[in-house]
Amino acid sequence: MNKLIPVLFLSLLATLSGAEPRAKPPSPPYVRPVPEGSAWGVKIVAPAGKAGAGKGIPVQMTREVGGDGRQRGEIINADGEKILFFLVDGYILQKYDHSDRVALFPAPPAAAVGLPDRLRSPAFPDLDWVSARTYQGTETLNGEPCHRYATGKSGERGDREVWIRISDRRPARLRSGATTFEFSPVRARPGEMMLPPPFQEALKRLQAELRALKAMKTRQKP
């Protein structure tokens, strides 16, 4: 009987303090990577007062991964401007709909800070913080059971929360600060990723420059 007193005391103390037992997180991986031959869409909700106004504010994005691992993305801004880009061998090839120029630059990491970089990262944006430590339990979102993860307090600068579908371990909704991302389910996309002619030419120039750089470094070795 005496042995039960400490246990009962601790239980009573937890009840009075309002403490709740911490939800048990699922086993890793907490977020499954997207396989080759997949496609998905993202609706982006900007902070209040900005949606539908101003240039350069993304409101929608589609992403595809070909069977060869190459990725295609299209971003639509609030003013109707479209940005088409491809992720090939660690580089972004990007073209605005009002321009003939294809820009080339290294692909940003999945943990990129700025919204434009996060949208072009190889993986789902801004999910490197998802872990057992940030697990909050299960919730139903739009009729789908989800695992919920969060960091910081709601409304704080830099706070984040995400709902991961239990069925496939991929995001359904991500709120990062004042921006919300609504993800469609990942679907199959057969076939390799074919580049339009302007992007093919840009890729050829990039590959030629990389070969020349490699040859120069080889010649410089003692």
Number of C-alpha atoms within 10 A of each C-alpha: 4 6 7 8 10 10 11 11 11 11 12 11 12 13 11 9 8 7 10 8 6 9 11 12 18 14 8 10 10 20 18 14 12 17 13 19 20 19 22 18 19 20 18 23 19 18 11 8 7 11 16 15 12 10 11 15 22 24 20 18 22 18 20 24 26 20 16 13 17 20 25 23 20 21 25 19 21 20 15 15 15 19 18 17 23 25 22 19 13 13 16 23 23 22 20 16 12 9 8 9 13 18 13 19 12 12 20 20 16 18 16 17 12 10 15 14 15 19 23 27 20 22 17 20 21 22 19 12 14 20 17 15 12 16 21 19 16 19 16 13 15 8 7 13 15 24 24 24 24 22 18 12 11 13 10 11 11 13 15 25 24 25 27 27 22 20 10 12 17 23 26 22 22 24 20 20 15 15 14 20 22 17 21 16 14 18 13 14 16 13 13 15 19 14 16 8 9 13 20 14 13 17 20 11 13 16 13 12 12 12 12 12 11 11 11 11 10 10 8 7 6 4
